Amino acid sequence: MSGEDKLLKLVEAEEPDENDYRLQEQVGFILRKAHQRHVSIFAAHIGDLTPPQFAALAKLRDVGETSQNQLGTLIAMDAATVKGVIDRLKARGLVELSKHEVDKRRLLVNLTAEGRDAVERLIPLAREITQETLAPLSAKEIATFMKLLAKLA
């Protein structure tokens, strides 16, 4: 067998069979596993809030008072999900709701003093969570990974 034939046989062996489906090689499966790992790390550092609850607090810290729907858009949550998140944060005294002065149907969300204190205390932990999640990667890999993830989002 010539060298060219050996190379062709090797390439053919590496090409995936279009009828072969391996779950562990699928992007959704791998992303879900990475997400589960991240959520586990998050829970170990911030056990009393969920990642969506923290996201809401962190975004309110950044933008200040905003409508509930706008907050949902800013943190990539649909209206029903963000409502549940806000309801739970309100019950804990971390956010307050008010009606818009002109459009009374519009609910505005803002951090309470307790919510602001909580998010300020949690931001350093969130940075640690990110570092721990990305720890298996080099700095160059992290930069590439984040760029690629942003393209998918």
Protein Blocks (a to p, Z undefined) as FASTA:
>chain_A
ZZklmmmmmmmmmpccfkbccfklpfklmmmmmmmmmmmmmmmmmmmbcfklmmmmmmmm
mnopadfklmmmmnopafklmmmmmmmmmmnopaccdddfklmmbccddddfklmmmmmm
mmmmmmmmmmmmmmmpcfklmmmmmmmmmmmZZ
